[in-house]
Amino acid sequence: MSEHFRLDKGGLINRSKKISFKFNGKKYFGYEGDTLASALIANGVHLVGRSFKYHRPRGFFGAGVDEPYAIVQMNRNNEVDPNVRATEQELFEGLEAKSVNCWPNVDFDIGAINNFLGKFFPAGFYYKTFMWPKSFWYKIYEPIIRKAAGFGAASIKHDKERYEHKYEYCDLLITGSGPSGLASAYAAAQNGAKVILAEDKSRFGGSLLTSEVTIGNQSGQEWAEKIITELKSMPNVVVKNRSQVFGYYDHNMLVMSERISDHLPKSEKYIPKQRLWYIRAKEVIISSGSIERPLVFGNNDIPGVMLSSAAKEYLKIYGVLVGKKPLVFTNNDSGYETAIEFKKNGIDPIILDTRKDPNSEIIKEAKDLNINIKLSYVVVAAKGYKKVNSADIAKISEDKKKY
């Protein structure tokens, strides 16, 4: 399948190295630097899973740790890895993944009948339904419930991978390599502090990679690369990517998971797959950035409904269009940034803004690009089943009623 949603140029991927992978038994192609999610979107794959209870279609919603839907079962080096976020799994040659919580397949799922019978399954119905008769519990109810529970299936085979743990201390631990994280690390390191800089993703720079900003006479990306190069050359600095600080405990003790070989087809000899760090820090700076909060409307869980920030990241980082007829629903200026990126790449977006009369430089830029902007408009509901095909929109009423 060709990559109909891949831009001809742009992004931070290595287009000179093509990678083949399989999803649900079908072969696809992506590039070095892709995630499983970006490669699937580039190939026009939007349906990747089913919801837990009603088995409703699920697609991509975010572009990183903010992804709630795209959970897959992955095979790597003849070993099973369950519950992997497609948005965090980097592409490698021979990667094989499949959808979970669906039978016989994600496109035609027998469990989807629950969606049509949903009115008979209100919240908590199972607490009363499976109480009688008592003799049915062990042989009928429990086996069915256990089979339906969970998403991925954990392997019962011996894990042949190596894992390590490490104890470390520092004067300053910084989580996140965006502009504030890099500036803080650089300032502390120049003053002689022992610094550990941890970045969850494979690339350093955070928002500098997706925003049109300049620092001095350099672009945000160029500045980030320069600072990272200098930090790596300093003996008092430890710089780690693919490393997530996930626990903050008493007396500034933090725990960090480093993914060393997860992005490779197989781990090198004597090299661990993952390393768990226990870090004692005198001071901690949390500069992990923010996660966009979605606007709520009917059927906002249909594949094709996505965070505006995620759509921009797929464009800027991976050179991938999440759609060719985008409708950007926003209540602030950030949505305009995504719409402008679509416009610059030959796609005509429509912006729905809940505000009545917003005014800023980026809105002026959007107007100068002749982007269709509808003020005081909202999305009422998305339409479609396995993929969004339209949306009901409405103008916000100005009628004032006293209650």
N, C-alpha and C positions, 0 to 999 in steps of 0.2 A: 504494500500500500504506500503510495507516495505521500509526502508531507504537504498536504494542501494548505495547511495553516502555518507553515514556516515561511518567514520573510526571507527574501533573497540575500539580504545582508543585515548586519547589526547583531547585537547581543555579545556576550562574552564567551560563547562556546567556541570550541576548536573545530571549525568546519572541514578541516583537512583530515580529520580522523572520524570516519563513520563507524558506528557501532550497531550491531544487530542484537535484538533481544526478542523475547516472546512474552506475550500477555494473553492469558486464556487460550493457549495453544497456537495463536497466530503470530507470525513473524513480522516484526516491524524494524525500522531503522531510526537511529537518532545520532547524536554527535557527542564527542567527549565534552564534558561540562554540563550535559543535560541531567535533569533528574528524571525518574521514571514518569512523573506527572507531566513535565514539559514535553517529553518525547511522545507521550500518548496524545496530548492535546494537539501537538504538531501533526499527528497522523489522523486527526479528526475523531479520536476516541474520547467520549465524554461520559459514558455510562461505565462505572467501574465497580459498583457495589450495590447492596440493598440494605435498607434500614433494618434494625434488629427485630422489631415487633411486627410491623405491618409489611415489611419487605418492599417498601417504596423505593423507586430508582434513586440512586445517589451518584453524584459526579464529584468534580473538584470545586472546592469552596475557597481555599487559601493557597499559599505557595510555600508554606514551611510548617512550623510547629502549630500554626493556627488551623491546620486542616483537620476537620472532624469526621469527614466521610470516607476519603480515599484510603481505606485500610486494606492491605493485600497480604496474601500468603506468598512468600518468596522462597525459591530454591537457589542455593548458592553452594557450589562445590559439593553437590550431592547431599546437602544438608538443608533441613527445613527451618525457615525463620518466620514465625507467625506475627500477625498484627504490625506490619511495617507500613509506615506512612509513605505513600508514593511520592509525596512532595518533598520528603527528606532523603529518599534513597537515590543516591547518585547512580547514573547509568554505567554499566560495564559490559564488556563483550560476553555474550552468552547468558545474560540475566534472564531468569524465568520467573514470572509472577502470575498469580491468578486471583480472581475475585473470591470473596468469602461470603458466607451467609446466603447462599443461593443454590438451588438445585432444579433442574439439571445444569443450568448455566445462568449467567447474569442477565442475558437478554430475555430468556423465557424461564421465569422462576415460579415454580408451583406454589411457593410460600406467599406469592403476591395475592393469593385469594384472601389472605387476612386483611388486606387493604379494603377489599370490597365488603367484607363482613365485619368491618371495624366497629359498627354500631353495636354489635353483639359482644365486643371485647372492651368494655370500659376499663379505666384504670382500676386495678385491684380485683378484677373479676376472678382471677385465679385463686385468691384466698378463700373464696366460698365454693367455687366450682369443683376443686379437687379435694374436697373434704369427705365426700360421700360417693359411693360406699367405701368404707375404710379398707376393704380387701383389695381395691383397685390400685392403691397407692404404689406399692412396690413393683408390681408387674406391668402396670399400664401407665399411670400418671408420671411417676418419677423417670422412667426411661425416656418418655417423650419429651419431658421438660429438659432433661440433661442433654438430649440430642439437639434441642433447639437453642440451648443457652450458649453464649460465647460467640466469638467470630472465628479467629484462626484456630488451627489445630497444632498443639505442641508436639514435637517429635518425642518418641519414646526411646530412640536410639541414643547411644553414647555420643556426646558432643566431643568431637576430635579437635576443636579449636583450642588455642591457648588464651588464657586471660590473666591479667596481672593487676596488682594493686600497688599503689605508691604513696608514700607519706612525704609531704613537702611543706615548707613554710615560706612566707614572704612578708615584706613590709606592706605591700599593696596588691590586692587581687582586684582585677577589673573584668567584669563580665560584659561582653559586647564590644565590637570593633567599629562602631559608627563614629561620627565626628567627635562626640564627647569622650568616648572611650579611648580613641587614639590620642587625642590631645592630652588627656589625663595621664595616660601611660608615658607619653613622650616627656611631659613636664617632670613627672616623678623620677623617671629613669635618668634624666639629665642632672638631677639633684642627688644621684647616688643611691636611690631606693632600690631594693630588690623587688621587681615587678613581675607578676604573672598576668598575661592578657589572654583571656579565653573567648573564643568565637565559636558559636554553635554551627555555623554554616562552613562550607569549604572555602568561600571567598571572604576576604576581609573588606571592610568598608561600610557595611550596613546601608543606611539610606543614601550614602554618597554614590552608590552604584545605580540608583534609580532616580535621583533628583538632578535637575539641571542647576547645579550650584558651582561657584568658583571660589577658590581660596587663594588669595594673592593673584598670581597670573596663571594658576593651574586649575584644571577641572577637579571636581571632587574626587573622581577615580584616580587621577594622576597624583593628587596630594596624598590619598590613602596609600597608594603603592609606595610612594617615597618614604612616608613615615614607617610603614611596615618593614621596609628594607633596612632603615636605620635601626629600628628596634631589634631586629634579628641579629644585627651586628654587635649589639651591646652585651657584654658578658653578664650583666646584672638583670637581664630581661629574659623571661621565658614566654614565647609566643606560640599559642596553640589554636589551630582551627579544628573543626569537627569535634569540638569539646563543649559539652553542655554542663554548666553548673546548675545542679538541680536540687541541692539541699543546703540550707543555711541554718546552722545550729548554734548552741550556746558558745560564748567566748570566741566568736569569729572562727568557728570551724565549719568549713564548707566541703561539699562533696561534688566531684566533677567526673563525668563520664567522657572518656576520649575514645572516639571511633577510629581505630588505626587502619583496619583492613576491610571495613564494611563496603568500601567503594571499589574494591578489587575483586577479580574473579575468584581468587583464592589467596590465603595469607601466605606470605613468604616463610620459609623455614626459620623457626625460632623467633618469629615475630608474632606478637599476640594480635588477636582480632580486636580486643577492646582493653582499655586500662582504666581502672577506677582510682581516682586521686582523692586523698584526704589532705586538705590544705588548711593550715593554721595561718591566718593573716592578721597583721596588726590593724590594718584598715581595709575596708571593702568599698568599692564603687560599683554600683549596679547601673550599667548604662545599656541595658538590653533593648531599649527602644520601646515602641508601643505596638499593640495589635489593634487593627481597625475594628470598630464595633459596627455590626451590620444594621441596616434599617430593616424593619419588620413589615412584611406584607403577606398576602395570601399565597400559599404554595412557594414560599421562598426557599424550599429545599429541593426543588427540581434541578436536575443536571443542567448547567448553563447559567445558573444564578451564582455569582461569584463576587468576592470582595473587590472593590475598585483597586485597592493597593496591590492585590494579587495579580489582577489583569495587567497592571503597569509593570510589575516585576517580570511576568512572563514575556512581555514585550521587550523590556530593556535588558534583561539578563540573558534570556534564551532565544530572543528573536522569534517569538511565537505569538500568533493571534488567537485569543480565546474565542473569538467569534468575528463574523464579517458584517454583522448588523447590530452593533452594540447599543444598548440603551443604558446610559449612566444615570443612576438615581442617587442624588446627593443632597446634603443639607449644609455643605461647607465647600471651601475652595479646592480641597484635595481631589474631588471628582473631576474638576476641570483639567487638572494635570493629566489624568488618565485619558480623558477625551482628546486632549491636544496631541498626546502620543499616538492615538489611533489616527487622527487626522494627518499627522506627519508621515504616516505609513500608508496613506492612500485609502483609509477607511473613514466613512462618514458616520460619526456617532450622533446620537440625540441625547441631550442633557435634560433631565428633569430635576429642577431645583425647588426645594420646599420654600425657599426664601422669596419674599415679595420683590425686593429691590436691592440685591447685593451689588457691591461695587468694589472692585480691586483690580490690580494690574493683570492678573491672570485671567480674569473674566473678560477684560478688554482684549487680551490676546486671543481668547476663544472667539469673541465676536469678530475680530479682524480676520480670523480664519474661516469665517462664515459657517461656524458650527451651529446647528439648530438647537437653540436654548429655549426651554419652556419654563418660565418662572411660576411659582406657586402651584406646581404640579406634583403629584405623587403617583407611585405605582400602587394600584389597588390589589392586583393579583397577577401572578405569572401563569401563563397557559401552556399546556403541554404535559406529556407524561414521562417519556424517556429523555426528552430534551426540550428546553424552552423553545416555543415557536412564535409566541406573541405575548403581549401583556395588556391588561386593562389599566388605563391611566385615568386620572380625574383631576380637575382643577380644585384647589382648596377653596371652600366656600367662605365668603366674607360675611355671611349672615350672622348677626349677633342676636342670640336668644337668651333671655333671662329665665333662670330656673329657680 
